[in-house]
Amino acid sequence: MKKLKGRSSRHLRAEFPHLRRKLPTMWSNSYFVATVGGATLDVIKQYIENQQTSERPKERNKWSDYLESLA
């Protein structure tokens, strides 16, 4: 989990430099894990995409591209 948080923090801070000034640390040392039952990957991706409706379209696309690069 530590490697995932470190890598994602570097990627996010590279794409969004303002995060460096606003957030001294990106993630805490703790994490939460849950199962999604029998949901398919497509259902999970759709859920995540629907959570981003309040973001500006340009940033939403960058985040979606980042999520796809992890898959």
C-alpha positions as CSV (number, residue, x, y, z in Angstrom):
1,M,0.0,0.0,0.0
2,K,2.9,2.3,0.8
3,K,4.3,2.0,-2.8
4,L,0.9,2.7,-4.3
5,K,0.4,5.8,-2.2
6,G,3.9,7.1,-3.0
7,R,3.5,6.5,-6.7
8,S,0.0,8.0,-6.9
9,S,1.2,11.0,-4.9
10,R,4.1,11.7,-7.3
11,H,1.8,11.4,-10.3
12,L,-0.9,13.7,-8.8
13,R,1.6,16.3,-7.7
14,A,3.2,16.3,-11.2
15,E,-0.2,16.9,-12.8
16,F,-1.5,19.3,-10.2
17,P,1.4,21.4,-8.9
18,H,-0.9,23.4,-6.6
19,L,-1.3,20.3,-4.5
20,R,2.3,20.7,-3.2
21,R,1.4,24.1,-1.6
22,K,-2.0,23.0,-0.3
23,L,-1.3,19.6,1.1
24,P,2.1,19.0,2.8
25,T,1.3,15.2,2.8
26,M,-1.0,13.6,0.2
27,W,-1.9,10.4,2.1
28,S,-2.0,9.2,5.7
29,N,-0.3,6.0,6.8
30,S,-3.7,4.2,7.2
31,Y,-5.9,2.7,4.6
32,F,-9.2,1.0,4.2
33,V,-10.0,-2.1,2.2
34,A,-13.4,-3.4,1.3
35,T,-14.8,-5.9,-1.2
36,V,-17.3,-5.1,-4.0
37,G,-18.9,-8.4,-4.1
38,G,-19.5,-9.7,-7.6
39,A,-19.4,-6.3,-9.3
40,T,-17.6,-6.2,-12.6
41,L,-14.7,-3.9,-13.3
42,D,-16.9,-1.9,-15.6
43,V,-19.5,-1.3,-12.9
44,I,-16.8,-0.1,-10.5
45,K,-15.3,2.2,-13.1
46,Q,-18.7,3.7,-13.8
47,Y,-19.3,4.2,-10.1
48,I,-15.9,6.0,-9.8
49,E,-16.6,8.2,-12.8
50,N,-20.0,9.2,-11.4
51,Q,-18.3,10.4,-8.2
52,Q,-16.4,13.0,-10.2
53,T,-19.4,15.0,-11.5
54,S,-18.5,18.0,-9.4
55,E,-15.0,18.4,-10.9
56,R,-14.1,20.5,-13.9
57,P,-14.2,18.4,-17.1
58,K,-10.5,18.9,-17.9
59,E,-9.4,17.6,-14.5
60,R,-12.0,14.8,-14.6
61,N,-10.5,13.6,-17.8
62,K,-7.0,13.6,-16.4
63,W,-8.1,11.6,-13.4
64,S,-10.0,9.1,-15.6
65,D,-6.8,8.7,-17.8
66,Y,-4.8,8.1,-14.6
67,L,-7.2,5.4,-13.4
68,E,-7.1,3.7,-16.7
69,S,-3.3,3.6,-16.6
70,L,-3.4,1.7,-13.4
71,A,-5.7,-1.0,-14.8
